[in-house]
C-alpha cells in the first residue's frame, strides 16, 4: 500500500494500563503483523521486545547490574522514526509507557509530531485490578502479604506524590496519566478503552480494533493469549518461595527464569480453585476510587470505547479467604506440580531430540536471508545498538528497518536459517510461550491439549506468508548459545 503524501500517518501509542488485557492485545497485533501490513498498519521494530526496549529508554529505566542484554539508549528515537514511515498507521504498545513523567511524555509527543498521534489507554474495574497487581508484585519477587500490600496502596493513595512513591499508583492513577499524555493533543485523539466485565478477549479486541481502524474480519485471533492470573494457592506458593530465595540471585535472572517460566508457564497451567478477592473492609474504598474515575471520565471529552459502568466494582461472589491461610495440602500440590514440570523441562533441555533437517530454501529466499544477515545479523544489531547514542546511527537503524520490514517485507523477508521455524525462540515468545531454561525450550506441560485448528481467515495469505508467518520471521534478540539466554523481559521486572 502506497503512502498518501498529503496526510501524515496515524501513530497509535498504546500506553497501558498494566493488567487490562494489554498482553492479549500485543499477541493479537504481533501475531497478525502481515495481515495488518496489508491494511497499511505497521508495527515498528522487529518484535514486541523492541517496544519494551524503547519504553525503557523513554522512561529512563536503569539496566540491572550484570544484565547481559544490549543497552537501550536511543531505542525510543529509533522506534519513533520507524513508526512515522507507515503508509497509513502504526501501533506502538507497551503497558508501562503510562508511567512516564510529564517531561518524558512530552518528549514522546514531540518525537512523533510529524504524525497524527493518538494515545490509547485500556482500563478495568478497580476491585479486580488490585488482586491482579498484587499477583504481579509477587511475580516480580515481592514477599509482601496481600492485606499488607493492599493497606500500603490505600495509604499511599491519599498522598499528593503517590505517582512517585508507589509503583501501583504510577501505573494506575488513571486520571493523572490521561492528563499527562493529553497536554498537547485534542481530546478526540485520546482513547479510553474499558475492559469488558466478563474479561472477554474478543470484545476487548473489537474495541481496540475499532479505535485503530483495523478490519477485524481479516484478523486471526486463534493464537493470541493473555497474561493468565494465578490462583490463590499458586500465588501464595510463589510468595513463600520468594522468601526462601538467595539474595545472590540477580533480579534479571529471576525475571527471565522464575517469572517467565515458573510463574507464567508452569503455575498458570494449574486449574484454579479460587481467585484473590478484596477483604470486605476494603469494598467501600474500592467503590469510592472507581466512582471518582468514572465520574471524571463522563465529564471529560476523551473518546470512550466501551461502557464506563464496567469500571464499577461488583459484589464479591463468595466468602473471603486470605491467601496466606491456604491449606498446606493445596500448597503442597502446587509445589509438586511445579517440580515435576521443571524436572521434565530440564530433561528435555539436556537430552534434546535430533533436529529435523530443514528444507532447502529457494534462491529468492536465500538472497533474502543473506540481506537480513548483512543488515540485521546478531553482530551488526549489537554493534548498532551500542552506538545508538548517535543520531546518525539511529537514522541508519530506522532506514535498515524500512528496507527489511516495509509492508512488502512484512510478508516476504526471510530471517537467517533456523530462525523462521515456528519453534524458534522469537516465534515462541510472540506466540505466547517463553524461552526455556537456556532460552531454547518452551515449557509445555505434558497434559496440555493441542490447540484447536484455527479457522481460515476471511482473506487468505499469500504462499510466502503461509511459508514464513510474520511472527516467526525475525531472529531472536540474542543468539541462542550456552550461557547466554535469549532476551525475555530483562531490565524491568514488570516488562
Buried (B, 14 or more C-beta within 10 A) or exposed (E): BEBEEEEBBBBBBBBBBBBBBBBBBBBBBBBBBBBBBBBBBBBBBBBBBBBBBBBBBBBEBEBBEEBEBBBBBBBBBBBBBBBBBBBBBBBBBBBBBBBBBEEBBBBBBEBBEEBBBBBBBBBBBBBBBBBBBBBBBBBBBBBBBBBEBBBBBBEBBEEEEBBEEBBBBBBBBBEBBBBBBBEEBEEEBBBBBBBBBEBEBEBBBBBBBEBBBBBBEBBBBEBBBBBBBBBBBBBBBBBBBBEEEEEEEBBBBBBBBBBBBBBBBBBBBBEBEBBBBBBEEBBEBBBEBBBEBBEBBEEBEBBBBBEBEBBBBEEBEEEEBBBBEBEEEBBEBBBEBBEEBBEBBBEBBEEEEEEEEEEEBEEEBEEBBEBBBEBBBBEBBBEBBEBBEEEEBBEBBBBBBBBBBBBEBBBBBBBBEEBBBEBBBBBBBBBBBBBBBBBBBBBBBEEEEEEEEEEEBEEEBEEBBEBBBBBBBBBBBBBBEEEEBBBBBBBBBBB
